Amino acid sequence: MLSFYPGPSKVYPQSLKFIQEAYIQGIVSINHRSERFEVLLKETLESLHQKWNIPEDYTIYFISSATEAWEIVAQSLIIKNPLHLYNGAFGKKWAYYTKQIVSNGKELAFSKEESIKDYISNGPIILLDNIDTLCLVQSETSNGTGQKICRNDFGNKDDLIIAVDATSSMGGIELDWIQADIWLASVQKCMGIPAGLGVLICSPKALKRAEYLGRVDHYNSILLMEENRKLYQTHYTPNVLGIYLLNRLSQTLPNIKEIDQQTKVKMSILEDFWTHKNPYELSFLIQNSEVRLSTVLALEGRSDQISKIQQLCKKNDIELGKGYGEWKENTLRIANFPSHTIEDIETLIHLLK
Ligand SMILES: *Cc1c(COP(=O)(O)O)cnc(C)c1O
C-alpha cells in the first residue's frame, strides 16, 4: 500500500531494516536509565540538532505525541493568559484543551486564506499586552495552510512566549527555530516513522519561563524533562524503537535545507497537475498560494468526484487523506512528506490522469 494520508502516512522503506537491526541488537529491550540508552539519546539529539539546523541552546525532548505537547505547554509554560490564533480544526482543538487547564484562555479564529501576519495587522485590534503565551499553528493539517512564524509580527516582547504546532511540517520543511520558543510535532507525519512518539523543542526563554513558574506537579513537567535530558535519560519509559528509527534515519537523510527543496519540488509537481490536468474539476481548498502548506495539499470539489477519486485510489492500493471536520465530504488531502518520492507522486498522477 502507498499512503498519502497526512499522518500516519508512508513510512520510510529503510525503516524495516532499522527495525530489524533494533531487534537483533536488543535495542527494543533496553532500559531508559541504561548507559546504552544514554548513548542512543545523546547521539539522536545531536543528530537532529545537526540535520535540522536547530540552535545549540534549544533543547529537544521526546514525549508521546503532539497532543501531549499541547498539554505540556498549558501546564508548564502558560502563566495565565494564553491566546490561540488559528484557522482550522487542530488549532481549535488545541485551544479547547488549553481552556480545560487555564480558565481564561482566549482564542481567535482567522480566515484560511489569510496569513497570521496579515490578520495581526489588518484584523481586529488584538491587545497582546496582557498575553503571556501565544499558541500558533504553523502547519494546519486539516485544511493545508502553512504559516510563516515571525516574532516581530507580535512586537517581539520579552515576556511573550510563542508556542508553535508544526506537527505536519517538522522534518519536511526548514523552520526558523529562533522565531518561537516551543515547537511541537509527532513522528508519523514528516518524520516518516510509525506513530507513538512526539517531539518538543524548547528555547532557553521557554525553559526560563518554566523555571520561573516552577511547576513540577505533572510527570511531564518541562522541568522534570529537562532534569532527565541533562543525564540523557527521559522522564518516563519512551518509545525507544521510535527514537532509534529517528536516530538511524537522521544519520542517512540529507540536511533539512535539501529536504525542504525536495518538498517544494514535489509540491509543485502536484500543484501543476491539479492546475493544468485536473480531470475531476477539483480546486485548491486554499486559493492563496502564500499560505498553502507545502507538505499537505487540500483539494475541494463535488462530493461525487471526491468519492470517485477515493475509490479509484483504494482499488489501486493507494490511500489519500479524507477531508477533515467541516470539509469531510467535499475535500481530500494529499500528504507530501519526505518519505514520498517523486516516483510515488508520479504513480498517483498516472492513476488519476
Ligand atoms: C496530527 C496533528 C496533531 C496531533 O498529533 P498526535 O500525534 O495525534 O498527537 C496535532 N496538530 C497537528 C497540526 C496535526 O497535524
PDBQT file of the ligand as one rigid body, heavy atoms in Angstrom, charges set to zero:
ROOT
HETATM    1  C1  LIG A 401      -1.637  15.207  13.635  1.00  0.00    +0.000 C 
HETATM    2  C2  LIG A 401      -1.671  16.524  14.276  1.00  0.00    +0.000 A 
HETATM    3  C3  LIG A 401      -1.775  16.678  15.672  1.00  0.00    +0.000 A 
HETATM    4  C4  LIG A 401      -1.986  15.509  16.591  1.00  0.00    +0.000 C 
HETATM    5  O1  LIG A 401      -0.923  14.617  16.576  1.00  0.00    +0.000 OA
HETATM    6  P1  LIG A 401      -0.968  13.357  17.576  1.00  0.00    +0.000 P 
HETATM    7  O2  LIG A 401       0.275  12.605  17.247  1.00  0.00    +0.000 OA
HETATM    8  O3  LIG A 401      -2.223  12.599  17.272  1.00  0.00    +0.000 OA
HETATM    9  O4  LIG A 401      -0.974  13.901  18.949  1.00  0.00    +0.000 OA
HETATM   10  C5  LIG A 401      -1.736  17.942  16.198  1.00  0.00    +0.000 A 
HETATM   11  N1  LIG A 401      -1.600  19.026  15.419  1.00  0.00    +0.000 NA
HETATM   12  C6  LIG A 401      -1.488  18.931  14.082  1.00  0.00    +0.000 A 
HETATM   13  C7  LIG A 401      -1.334  20.171  13.276  1.00  0.00    +0.000 C 
HETATM   14  C8  LIG A 401      -1.527  17.676  13.470  1.00  0.00    +0.000 A 
HETATM   15  O5  LIG A 401      -1.401  17.583  12.139  1.00  0.00    +0.000 OA
ENDROOT
TORSDOF 0
